[in-house]
Amino acid sequence: MDFLVIDDDKTFRDATCLLIDGEGHYAEGACSGELGLTELQAGKFDAVLLDLNLGPEKGLDILDQILKRQPNLPVIIFTAQGGVKIAVEAMRRGAVDFLEKPFTREQFHLVLARVQRFNELKQNIERLELEVKDSNAQSPEILLDSSTPLMKEVIDTLLRAAKTPASILILGESGTGKSVVARAVHRQSHLADRPFVTVSCPSLSKELLESELFGHVKGAFTGALRDHWGKVKAAAGGTLFLDEIGDLPMEIQPKLLRLLQEREYERVGENVTRQAEVRIIAATSQDLRKRVADGAFREDLFFRLNVIMAEMPPLRERPGDLIRFAGHYFKHFAALCGRRLEGISEAASAAIRAYSWPGNLRELRNAIERAVIMAKGNQINLEDLPAELRSRTAPATKGNGTPLEVGALVSMEKLEEAHLRKVLERTGNLAEAAEVLGIDQATLYRKRKKIGLE
């Protein structure tokens, strides 16, 4: 954890910082309340140790200002002039604990344990709030409860691996729900009550990504104004989810490999080797084997990540789940927008089934949200869907619900009929359709009549 020690007594301030550093944490000192408030504005701290007597400044007033700016920041008060009355007043104003100077190492350990527990509870609340927010729109249970055999096999693999410490690699197109499934794996694991920390590999430059992962020490690079613990430290004892691992820069890959193999890492600008007990789940929409062949991804890192691999099938290969997902999003956004809609019309459902969904669940979610907002009637109709869906209707099938495709084991007559229907649906009149098909209108008229499209 990162502590800010605000005390005008340099000897005591330095001694307290040394004590905190000796316990494996980071401490920064400020000689006045004003400087302390400036430090809090400039950086992120996990707790503050605040002296009540700061010369002309009053510690309780500084306490009020700290909590006004950061209401959930734990503040521990200490003073050489302690007493029950002042302790009660400090706690009444929001301090989480009180230490009387001089305090022993054992007394500090007790306070440190309380602060750690306070921060763990705060992180758990934040995690639960995030999970509730995510689950309302992208419920892991909805995603895991699949009727598609291919998806059932993927989920079975992931849930069996969840109970082990093995690294997991989740592949799949963008928007297939890789991050949702990763969180679900964490929730089903023996680490469910520990942190789940996400790092998006493409979002930062090489230098900032390395710092984001492993942390840095003050002065390690331009802008490193104070020590920083990275996501590896934040995920200690829990799960570190590396999203889009295929974009991890080559310079950082050996360090991640070391973390996976040796459970060791070093902060940027520091030679101190630290231990890390974290479970790694990685995901990517890229072909990692091709990245390895191209020299853009280390082969040894690929094999180390690939202890358990699961590939999320795209939505177009999960027709049994499609309408169920659409119904889930419909209920969520109808409630969120306060729309009293009865459901999705047959025509809209047909268009949803016919569309290939290149953006997968993310695109489906956005399409249903838009439709709920734009719906003019008491249900979602075809005209409420995005334009790319409205141009598609349900594809011709073999008769058992399987879409007809070029190369399907059906007669030329069936293929011709399917093609005629699609062209007629997507053109405005017979003349345009005949031109597209390369036949005259009279021939098209006879063919149309033969398949019952008069």
N, C-alpha and C positions, 0 to 999 in steps of 0.2 A: 504493500500500500504506500501511497505518497502522503506525507504529513507536512503541514505548514506549522512552524513553531513561532508564535508571536510573543516576544519577551524583550524588554529593554535591558535586561541583565545579560551581557554578552557571555560571561562565563557559564551561567546556567543554561543559556540558549544553546551554546556550542556543545555542552555536556549532554543535553537532551537529544540533540541531533545525532551525536555519536552513539548514544544508547539505541536510538531508533535504527540507525545504520547497522549496528551490531546485531540487531534482530532480523536482518535481511530485508529491511524496508528502506524507503528513501525519505529523507527529511531536508527541508529547506527552511532557513531562518529569516525572520523579519524583526527589526529592532523597534518597530512602532506599529500602532494600529493602522495608521495611514498607509505605510509600506505594505503591511499585510493585506489590506484590501486591494491594493494595486496588484500584488502577486496573485491573489485569488482571481482577479479579473483577467490576468494574463495567462494563467495556466489552470490545469485541473488537478485538484487534490481530493484525497479520500477522507481526510479528517484534519481538524485544526486543534492545536494545543494553544490556548490563549491565557496569558497572564492577566489577572484582574487589575494590577497596578502598573500602569504604563506611563509614569511621570504625569504630565498634564492631561493625558487621555484616561478615560474611564473604560475599563475592560468590559463592563456590562453594556455600555453604549456601543462598543465595537462588536460585541456579541449580537446585539440587535441588528446592526448593519449587515453583518455576515449572513444572518438567517433571513434577512429581508431579500438579499440577493440570491442566496442559495438555501431555501428552506429545508432541504433534506440533507444538508451537510452536517455530519456529526462534529460537535465542538466540545472539547474537554477543557474545563476551566482549572487553572492552578494559581495558587497565591501563597505567599509567606504569612499572610494574615488571615488564616482560615477560620471557620466557625460555622456552626449549624445554620445560623441566620443567612449568611452570605451564600452558602451552598444551596439552601432552599430557594433563594432568590434567583441564582444562576440557573437552577434546574427549571424553575417556573418560567423563565424567559426562553427556554429551549435547549440549554446545554444537556448533553447526554451523560456526562459524568464530571467528577470533581476530584482533584488531587491537591493535597496540601504539601507545600514545600517545607523541607526537602523530602522527596519520596524515595522509596527503595525500588530496586529492580523488580522485586516481587509485586509490589503495589502497581508498578507500571504494567507488568504482565497481565494483571487482572483487568486493568483498564483497556489494554490492547485487545484482549480476548473479547471484551464487550463491544468494542468498536468493530472488530472483525465480524462478530455476529450481527451487529446492526447493519453493516454493509451487505452481508450475505442475504439478510432478510429483504433489504431494499432491492438488491439485484434479482431476487426471486420474485418479488412483486412486479418489477419491471418486465421480467421474462414472462410471467403469467399474463400480464396485460398485453404484451406483444403477441403471445400465443393465442389469446382470446380474440384479439383483433384480426390476426391472420386466419384463425380457424373459422371465423364468421363468414369470410369470403372464400377461403381456400382450405376447407376442412381436410386434414390428413385422413380422417376416417372415411370421408367420401372418396378420396383418391385411392385409398388402400382397399376399399370394398369394391372390387372389380368383378364383372361377369365375363371378362375376356380371358381365355386360357393363358395367353402369352403374358398378360399383366399379372395374373395369379401366380405364375411361376416366378416372375420378378419379385413380387411382394414376399413370397415364401422364402426366397433366397435371402432377402434383406432382413426379414424378421428373425430368421435362424441365426444370421450373423450378428444381429443386434446385441445378443447376450454375451458376445465375446469381445476381447479387446482388439480384434483384427481390424486393419485399415480397410476401408470400403471405397471403391471407385464407382461412381454413378455416371453412366453415359446417357446421351439422349439429345434430341433436337432442342433448340431453345423453346421454352414455354411448356415443356412436358411435365413439369412439377418436380424437378430434381431437388430443389431446395426444400420443398414441402416434405418430400419423402425423407430427406436427410434429417430434418427435425423430428419426423415420426420415428425414425430409427433410434434417435437419441432418447426419445420419450419411452421407447420400448426396451431400452437397455438398462444395465445396472448403474448407469451414470445419470439417470433421469432427474435426480435432485441436484445435479451439479450444473455448471454453466454450459450453455451452447453458444459458441462465439463464431461469427461469420467473418471471413475475409474475402472480399471481391478482388481477385487477382488482376483484372484488367483496369481497375478504377484509378490506380495511382502509378506514378513514375517508379522506376527501379529503386531509386534511393528511398522514396517515401514508403514504398511497399515493404522494403526490408525493415525499416523502422516500425511500420505498422505491425509487422509480424513479430519481430524479435525485440523491439524496443531500442533505445539509444541512451547514451550518457550526454550530459551537458557538454556542448562544444564539439560534438562528433561531426557536425556539418553546419553549414550556414543556416541559421534559424533554430538550431537546437539550443534553446535558452535554458533548458532544465532537463533533468533526467526524465526518461519516459519508459514505462513498462509496456511491452507490446501485447498483442492478442494471445500469444503463446502463454504468457503469464496470466492473462485474464481468464484463459480457458483451463487453468490448472485443475486437474482432477476431473475434468469434463470432456467435452467434445469440441474440436476445432474443425469448422467446416470451411474448406477452401473451394470457393465457387469459381468456375472457369479456370481450373488448374492448368489447362492447355496454354494459357497466356502468361504463365509464370516465367519471368525473365531467366535466361540461362545462368546469369550470375548468382541468382538466389537458389537455384535448384540444388547445388551441392549442400547448402546449409539446411534445406528442408530434408534432404536425404539423411543428413547427420541426425536431425531431430527424430526422424522415423526409426533409424537403426540404433542409435546410441542413446536416444532420449536426452540429448544435450544440445545446448545452443549458447550463443554469446550475443549480448547486445551490441549494436553498432558503436564503434569507438571504445570498446571495453575488451579486456583480455581475460575476464573472469568467466569460467565455464559454469553454467547453471544447469540444473536438472529440470526436466519437464515431463510430467506424467499427464499426457493428453492423448485422447483417441482421435485419429484423423479420419475424416470423411471428405472425399474430394469429388468434384463433379465437373463435367465439361461437355460442351456441345461439339467439340472438335474430335477428329479422328486422331487419337494419340499415337496409334501405330504409325500413321503417315507422318506425324510430327517427329517421331523417333527416326524414321527413315530419312526425313529431310534434314536431320541434325538440329532440330529446334527444341527437342525434348530429350533428356537423358534416358537411356534405356534402363539403367539400373534403378532410377527413380520410378519409372513406369512400372517395372516389375515389383518394386517395393510397395507402391500404392495399390497395385492390382492383386492384392491378396484375395479379396472378394470383389467381383465385378458384376454389376447389374446394369442392363440397358433399358431405359424407359421407352416403351414403344410410342410412336407418334399417335396423335388422336385419330388420324384417318385409319389406323389399324385397330381401333377400338370402338367399332360402331355400337357395340352393346352398351358402352359407357356414355356415349355422346349425349343422348337425350337426357339421361340421368344427371349429368353434369350441368346441362343447360337448365334443367328444372331447379337444381340447387342454387345456381347463380340467380335465376329468376326470383326465387323466394327471398334470397338475401337482399337484392337490390330493390325489389318491390317494397320490402319492409324499411330499408334504409331511406328510400325516397318518399315513403308515405303514399305509394300508389296502390289502390285497391283493384288489382288486376286478377282476372280469373285463370289465366294460364297462357299457353302458347298455342296458336291456331295450327290446324293440320297443314296448311300451306307453308307457314313459317317453319314448322317442324320438318317438313319435307326438304325445304331449302337448307336447313341446318344439317340434315343427314347427307345431302348431296355435295356439300362444300368440302374441300380437302383440308382446310384448317392448317395452312403452313405455319401459322403462329401458335398452333396448339392451344393449350388451356388458357394461356394469356390472351390470345386473340378471341377465344370463345367468351371469356369473362368480359372483355371490353365490348364485344358485340351485344351481349345480353344486357349489359348496363346501359348501353346506348338505346337499345330497343325499349327497355323499361321507361327511360326518360322520354323517348319520342312517341310512345304509344298514344294514339288518338282515341281508340276505343277502349273496351273493357278487357281486351287481351292483346297479346303481341301478335300482330299480323305481318304478312310478308313485306308490306311497304314500310314497316318500322325497322327492318333489318338493314345493315349496311349494303351499299350498292353491289358490292362484289358477291354477296349472298343472293340478292334478288335476281341476278342474272343466271343463277343456277337453279334447277329443280331436280327432283329425285331422278337418279340415273336409271336407265333400263336395267332389268335384272334377268337372270336365267329362269326365274320362276320360284326359286327358293330363297330369295332375298339377297343373293350374291350379285354385286354389280357386274355388268358386262364390260369387258375390256378387250382391246386388241390382243389377239392370241388366245382368248378364252375358247374352251372346247365346245363351241356352238357352231351352228351352220352359218353360211354367208348370208342367208336370208334374215336370220335373227340380227346379225351385225348391221346389215343394211337398214333394217327397221329401226334399230337403236340410233343409228347415225341420223336417219331422216328425222326422227322425233326431236333429237337435240338441235339440229339445224333449224327446223321449223319453230322451235321454242325460242331460239335466240335471234331470229330475223323478224323484220317487221311485216313482210308480205311474201306472196308466192314468187314474185319476180326476183326479189333479193335472194330468197332461198334457192331458186333455180340457178341463179348466177354463181352462188357459193358452191353448189353441188356439180356444176358443169353440165347440166341437162336442160332441155327446154321445159317451159311451163306445162305443156300438155302432158309430158311424161311424168313430171312431178305430181300433177293433179291425179293421174291414174294411180301412181304409187301411194299417194296420200289416202285415196279412197280405199285402196286395197288393205291398208293397215288400220282402217276405221277412224281416220282423222278428218272426216268431212266437215 
